[in-house]
Amino acid sequence: MDFLSVKLVIILVLGYILFGGIVFHYIEQRSWVDSFYFATATISTVGFGDLTPHTDAGKIFTIFYILLGVSIAAYGFSVVGGYVIKYHLENHFENKVKKLVQESKAIVKSKVKK
């Protein structure tokens, strides 16, 4: 997992929300804010229930949007989470190694002085 993967998955998730917002806007005749709000709430599986599709086309699109969107969101969370864990572990072990090297140098110096 590198930072490029994280950027690409963020672009993928935002692009999917953009796509959903545009489609909801035109199918459901909602405002842009409501459309993007609904797309975001749907892909994140929050589902407050304050906005729902009213047309048959909107309902059918929502079914497929949820199925693909949950997969995309889960993939996105796994990539970003993997990157954060990898970064944290690398820094953690790097700091431990540096500390061990410093302690080893101190031991060697004290032994050499004797």
N, CA, C and O of each residue as an XYZ file, in Angstrom:
456
protein
N       0.838     -1.184      0.000
C       0.000      0.000      0.000
C       0.880      1.244      0.000
O       1.630      1.491      0.944
N       0.780      1.993     -1.033
C       1.529      3.231     -1.076
C       0.546      4.395     -1.135
O      -0.666      4.207     -1.239
N       1.094      5.587     -1.066
C       0.248      6.775     -1.022
C      -0.527      6.956     -2.318
O      -1.629      7.505     -2.301
N       0.030      6.503     -3.451
C      -0.671      6.593     -4.729
C      -1.958      5.771     -4.686
O      -2.988      6.208     -5.201
N      -1.911      4.597     -4.082
C      -3.114      3.760     -3.947
C      -4.183      4.480     -3.133
O      -5.370      4.412     -3.456
N      -3.764      5.158     -2.094
C      -4.708      5.902     -1.258
C      -5.344      7.024     -2.070
O      -6.557      7.226     -2.006
N      -4.540      7.751     -2.829
C      -5.080      8.830     -3.663
C      -6.085      8.285     -4.672
O      -7.160      8.855     -4.857
N      -5.729      7.181     -5.323
C      -6.611      6.605     -6.338
C      -7.930      6.132     -5.739
O      -8.983      6.320     -6.348
N      -7.891      5.531     -4.578
C      -9.128      5.049     -3.972
C      -9.986      6.221     -3.501
O     -11.213      6.141     -3.562
N      -9.379      7.290     -3.040
C     -10.145      8.484     -2.662
C     -10.814      9.083     -3.892
O     -11.976      9.485     -3.837
N     -10.088      9.142     -4.992
C     -10.667      9.636     -6.249
C     -11.813      8.728     -6.691
O     -12.848      9.216     -7.146
N     -11.639      7.413     -6.562
C     -12.689      6.459     -6.928
C     -13.948      6.680     -6.096
O     -15.048      6.731     -6.646
N     -13.803      6.811     -4.794
C     -14.963      6.996     -3.915
C     -15.645      8.333     -4.198
O     -16.870      8.397     -4.305
N     -14.857      9.395     -4.319
C     -15.453     10.709     -4.609
C     -16.113     10.727     -5.983
O     -17.169     11.334     -6.161
N     -15.492     10.066     -6.947
C     -16.078      9.974     -8.286
C     -17.395      9.219     -8.266
O     -18.341      9.590     -8.961
N     -17.457      8.164     -7.472
C     -18.693      7.392     -7.367
C     -19.795      8.214     -6.705
O     -20.953      8.144     -7.116
N     -19.441      8.986     -5.690
C     -20.424      9.869     -5.052
C     -20.882     10.942     -6.038
O     -22.069     11.263     -6.099
N     -19.955     11.491     -6.801
C     -20.299     12.486     -7.824
C     -21.264     11.887     -8.840
O     -22.280     12.496     -9.176
N     -20.941     10.691     -9.326
C     -21.804      9.992    -10.281
C     -23.201      9.789     -9.692
O     -24.202     10.090    -10.343
N     -23.267      9.281     -8.465
C     -24.556      9.049     -7.826
C     -25.341     10.330     -7.621
O     -26.553     10.362     -7.836
N     -24.655     11.387     -7.207
C     -25.327     12.669     -6.999
C     -25.936     13.218     -8.279
O     -27.052     13.737     -8.273
N     -25.199     13.101     -9.376
C     -25.704     13.590    -10.669
C     -26.916     12.769    -11.108
O     -27.928     13.326    -11.533
N     -26.808     11.454    -11.004
C     -27.928     10.594    -11.415
C     -29.153     10.852    -10.543
O     -30.259     10.988    -11.066
N     -28.979     10.923     -9.234
C     -30.116     11.191     -8.350
C     -30.742     12.547     -8.657
O     -31.962     12.698     -8.598
N     -29.921     13.517     -8.979
C     -30.435     14.851     -9.299
C     -31.383     14.792    -10.495
O     -32.460     15.389    -10.465
N     -30.994     14.086    -11.526
C     -31.806     14.053    -12.737
C     -32.953     13.047    -12.659
O     -34.029     13.316    -13.192
N     -32.758     11.911    -12.020
C     -33.836     10.920    -11.935
C     -34.908     11.355    -10.944
O     -36.102     11.260    -11.231
N     -34.487     11.825     -9.793
C     -35.424     12.161     -8.717
C     -35.832     13.635     -8.706
O     -36.695     14.035     -7.925
N     -35.219     14.435     -9.562
C     -35.518     15.871     -9.617
C     -35.330     16.535     -8.249
O     -36.163     17.322     -7.800
N     -34.224     16.196     -7.608
C     -33.884     16.770     -6.300
C     -32.864     17.885     -6.477
O     -32.259     18.024     -7.540
N     -32.682     18.670     -5.438
C     -31.645     19.708     -5.482
C     -30.284     19.031     -5.499
O     -30.153     17.856     -5.157
N     -29.270     19.797     -5.906
C     -27.914     19.237     -5.941
C     -27.458     18.825     -4.543
O     -26.830     17.781     -4.368
N     -27.778     19.647     -3.560
C     -27.372     19.334     -2.185
C     -28.041     18.040     -1.720
O     -27.376     17.161     -1.172
N     -29.339     17.922     -1.935
C     -30.039     16.701     -1.538
C     -29.507     15.478     -2.283
O     -29.390     14.396     -1.706
N     -29.190     15.651     -3.546
C     -28.700     14.532     -4.356
C     -27.353     14.031     -3.866
O     -27.152     12.823     -3.742
N     -26.430     14.938     -3.586
C     -25.114     14.514     -3.099
C     -25.191     14.018     -1.651
O     -24.457     13.113     -1.255
N     -26.072     14.611     -0.887
C     -26.296     14.140      0.482
C     -26.814     12.701      0.454
O     -26.332     11.847      1.199
N     -27.791     12.440     -0.405
C     -28.358     11.097     -0.507
C     -27.317     10.103     -1.017
O     -27.232      8.982     -0.514
N     -26.530     10.503     -2.005
C     -25.490      9.622     -2.544
C     -24.460      9.280     -1.474
O     -24.036      8.130     -1.359
N     -24.063     10.269     -0.700
C     -23.065     10.045      0.353
C     -23.631      9.179      1.474
O     -22.965      8.252      1.936
N     -24.844      9.471      1.912
C     -25.469      8.678      2.977
C     -25.687      7.239      2.521
O     -25.578      6.307      3.317
N     -25.993      7.062      1.247
C     -26.236      5.721      0.722
C     -24.955      4.912      0.640
O     -24.921      3.766      1.087
N     -23.901      5.487      0.076
C     -22.642      4.745     -0.078
C     -22.009      4.448      1.279
O     -21.306      3.448      1.427
N     -22.250      5.299      2.261
C     -21.669      5.071      3.590
C     -22.543      4.157      4.447
O     -22.187      3.836      5.580
N     -23.669      3.747      3.910
C     -24.666      2.888      4.575
C     -25.249      3.517      5.832
O     -25.766      2.804      6.693
N     -25.176      4.826      5.952
C     -25.776      5.503      7.104
C     -27.293      5.407      7.007
O     -27.958      4.992      7.956
N     -27.835      5.793      5.856
C     -29.262      5.657      5.611
C     -30.145      6.290      6.670
O     -30.904      5.594      7.344
N     -30.052      7.594      6.822
C     -30.868      8.287      7.819
C     -32.365      8.091      7.579
O     -33.148      8.079      8.529
N     -32.760      7.941      6.332
C     -34.164      7.743      6.007
C     -34.917      9.024      5.737
O     -36.106      8.990      5.421
N     -34.239     10.164      5.856
C     -34.918     11.430      5.600
C     -35.130     11.666      4.109
O     -36.056     12.383      3.732
N     -34.304     11.087      3.260
C     -34.478     11.156      1.812
C     -34.559      9.734      1.274
O     -33.748      8.875      1.620
N     -35.543      9.505      0.430
C     -35.673      8.200     -0.215
C     -36.046      8.417     -1.674
O     -36.640      9.440     -2.014
N     -35.705      7.470     -2.538
C     -36.119      7.616     -3.934
C     -37.634      7.404     -4.059
O     -38.205      6.537     -3.398
N     -38.271      8.205     -4.911
C     -39.723      8.117     -5.070
C     -40.125      7.507     -6.402
O     -41.211      6.939     -6.513
N     -39.285      7.611     -7.399
C     -39.615      7.059     -8.712
C     -39.114      5.622     -8.812
O     -38.199      5.215     -8.096
N     -39.732      4.863     -9.714
C     -39.273      3.487     -9.930
C     -37.837      3.470    -10.442
O     -37.032      2.637    -10.028
N     -37.524      4.394    -11.344
C     -36.154      4.469    -11.874
C     -35.165      4.782    -10.753
O     -34.070      4.222    -10.707
N     -35.556      5.670     -9.861
C     -34.695      6.017     -8.732
C     -34.487      4.844     -7.795
O     -33.387      4.643     -7.280
N     -35.532      4.071     -7.573
C     -35.425      2.904     -6.695
C     -34.526      1.835     -7.311
O     -33.693      1.249     -6.620
N     -34.690      1.583     -8.601
C     -33.858      0.584     -9.280
C     -32.400      1.029     -9.291
O     -31.496      0.239     -9.017
N     -32.180      2.305     -9.611
C     -30.803      2.805     -9.609
C     -30.196      2.686     -8.211
O     -29.029      2.322     -8.068
N     -30.987      2.991     -7.185
C     -30.489      2.931     -5.808
C     -30.065      1.513     -5.428
O     -29.067      1.334     -4.731
N     -30.800      0.520     -5.872
C     -30.429     -0.874     -5.584
C     -29.018     -1.155     -6.089
O     -28.176     -1.663     -5.349
N     -28.767     -0.821     -7.354
C     -27.450     -1.095     -7.931
C     -26.374     -0.165     -7.369
O     -25.218     -0.556     -7.210
N     -26.776      1.068     -7.073
C     -25.833      2.030     -6.490
C     -25.354      1.537     -5.125
O     -24.171      1.650     -4.803
N     -26.264      0.994     -4.330
C     -25.893      0.469     -3.010
C     -24.984     -0.742     -3.151
O     -23.947     -0.821     -2.492
N     -25.365     -1.688     -4.006
C     -24.580     -2.916     -4.154
C     -23.141     -2.628     -4.557
O     -22.205     -3.167     -3.967
N     -22.969     -1.785     -5.552
C     -21.613     -1.454     -5.987
C     -20.947     -0.484     -5.007
O     -19.754     -0.596     -4.729
N     -21.717      0.456     -4.494
C     -21.164      1.481     -3.610
C     -20.619      0.941     -2.304
O     -19.582      1.400     -1.826
N     -21.299     -0.020     -1.728
C     -20.812     -0.609     -0.477
C     -19.491     -1.323     -0.731
O     -18.579     -1.268      0.094
N     -19.393     -1.988     -1.867
C     -18.131     -2.660     -2.215
C     -17.004     -1.654     -2.401
O     -15.891     -1.862     -1.917
N     -17.292     -0.575     -3.096
C     -16.280      0.463     -3.315
C     -15.867      1.092     -1.988
O     -14.680      1.299     -1.740
N     -16.841      1.395     -1.141
C     -16.527      2.000      0.158
C     -15.706      1.043      1.019
O     -14.746      1.464      1.664
N     -16.071     -0.231      1.037
C     -15.320     -1.210      1.830
C     -13.888     -1.327      1.322
O     -12.944     -1.389      2.110
N     -13.734     -1.357      0.009
C     -12.393     -1.410     -0.570
C     -11.605     -0.159     -0.180
O     -10.432     -0.240      0.185
N     -12.262      0.993     -0.262
C     -11.610      2.247      0.106
C     -11.154      2.262      1.550
O     -10.038      2.684      1.852
N     -12.022      1.801      2.445
C     -11.648      1.750      3.862
C     -10.485      0.798      4.092
O      -9.606      1.072      4.908
N     -10.480     -0.324      3.372
C      -9.388     -1.282      3.570
C      -8.061     -0.733      3.062
O      -7.025     -0.945      3.691
N      -8.078     -0.027      1.929
C      -6.837      0.555      1.398
C      -6.314      1.641      2.332
O      -5.137      1.641      2.692
N      -7.181      2.557      2.720
C      -6.758      3.651      3.598
C      -6.343      3.102      4.965
O      -5.325      3.518      5.518
N      -7.118      2.180      5.502
C      -6.765      1.576      6.789
C      -5.447      0.828      6.727
O      -4.640      0.910      7.653
N      -5.223      0.096      5.636
C      -3.962     -0.616      5.459
C      -2.784      0.324      5.391
O      -1.719      0.047      5.943
N      -2.981      1.448      4.705
C      -1.913      2.441      4.595
C      -1.595      3.038      5.959
O      -0.426      3.183      6.318
N      -2.622      3.379      6.712
C      -2.417      3.973      8.042
C      -1.705      2.985      8.960
O      -0.772      3.357      9.672
N      -2.140      1.733      8.945
C      -1.500      0.719      9.792
C      -0.050      0.517      9.379
O       0.837      0.458     10.231
N       0.195      0.411      8.074
C       1.564      0.214      7.584
C       2.451      1.390      7.990
O       3.569      1.194      8.466
N       1.952      2.599      7.803
C       2.714      3.797      8.147
C       3.017      3.816      9.647
O       4.139      4.111     10.059
N       2.009      3.501     10.449
C       2.187      3.502     11.906
C       3.204      2.446     12.327
O       4.087      2.718     13.140
N       3.076      1.243     11.772
C       3.999      0.169     12.141
C       5.427      0.485     11.715
O       6.373      0.234     12.461
N       5.581      1.039     10.502
C       6.927      1.395     10.040
C       7.568      2.413     10.970
O       8.729      2.268     11.353
N       6.815      3.439     11.331
C       7.348      4.459     12.241
C       7.625      3.874     13.616
O       8.633      4.207     14.241
N       6.750      3.014     14.089
C       6.922      2.399     15.405
C       8.207      1.575     15.442
O       9.019      1.723     16.354
N       8.385      0.710     14.448
C       9.573     -0.144     14.437
C      10.841      0.642     14.132
O      11.913      0.322     14.645
N      10.720      1.669     13.300
C      11.880      2.515     13.015
C      12.360      3.195     14.292
O      13.560      3.261     14.556
N      11.419      3.697     15.075
C      11.785      4.341     16.343
C      12.393      3.337     17.319
O      13.343      3.663     18.031
N      11.855      2.125     17.356
C      12.422      1.094     18.235
C      13.844      0.745     17.818
O      14.725      0.591     18.664
N      14.067      0.619     16.506
C      15.410      0.284     16.010
C      16.385      1.405     16.346
O      17.502      1.143     16.794
N      15.971      2.650     16.134
C      16.840      3.783     16.468
C      17.195      3.775     17.955
O      18.343      4.016     18.330
N      16.211      3.497     18.787
C      16.454      3.459     20.228
C      17.431      2.336     20.580
O      18.332      2.529     21.397
N      17.255      1.165     19.966
C      18.166      0.043     20.224
C      19.582      0.350     19.760
O      20.550     -0.013     20.429
N      19.706      1.017     18.617
C      21.031      1.391     18.110
C      21.699      2.361     19.069
O      22.882      2.216     19.375
N      20.957      3.345     19.544
C      21.525      4.305     20.493
C      21.945      3.616     21.790
O      23.007      3.910     22.338
N      21.116      2.709     22.273
C      21.468      1.980     23.494
C      22.702      1.107     23.270
O      23.566      1.009     24.141
N      22.777      0.477     22.104
C      23.942     -0.365     21.783
C      25.210      0.465     21.712
O      26.258      0.050     22.206
N      25.116      1.642     21.095
C      26.278      2.532     21.013
C      26.725      2.947     22.410
O      27.921      2.995     22.697
N      25.767      3.245     23.269
C      26.099      3.653     24.636
C      26.784      2.516     25.385
O      27.738      2.745     26.130
N      26.307      1.305     25.191
C      26.930      0.142     25.845
C      28.344     -0.064     25.331
O      29.268     -0.293     26.110
N      28.511      0.018     24.012
C      29.840     -0.168     23.413
C      30.799      0.902     23.914
O      31.941      0.600     24.259
N      30.342      2.159     23.957
C      31.198      3.249     24.435
C      31.610      3.022     25.885
O      32.763      3.242     26.254
N      30.659      2.582     26.701
C      30.997      2.358     28.115
C      31.971      1.191     28.271
O      32.817      1.219     29.165
N      31.872      0.189     27.441
C      32.783     -0.959     27.504
C      34.167     -0.592     26.983
O      35.177     -1.071     27.498
N      34.212      0.265     25.954
C      35.495      0.679     25.370
C      36.268      1.538     26.362
O      37.493      1.436     26.435
N      35.581      2.382     27.128
C      36.241      3.266     28.089
C      36.879      2.486     29.227
O      37.831      2.975     29.836
N      36.402      1.324     29.528
C      36.926      0.546     30.662
C      38.195     -0.073     30.319
O      38.787     -0.767     31.146
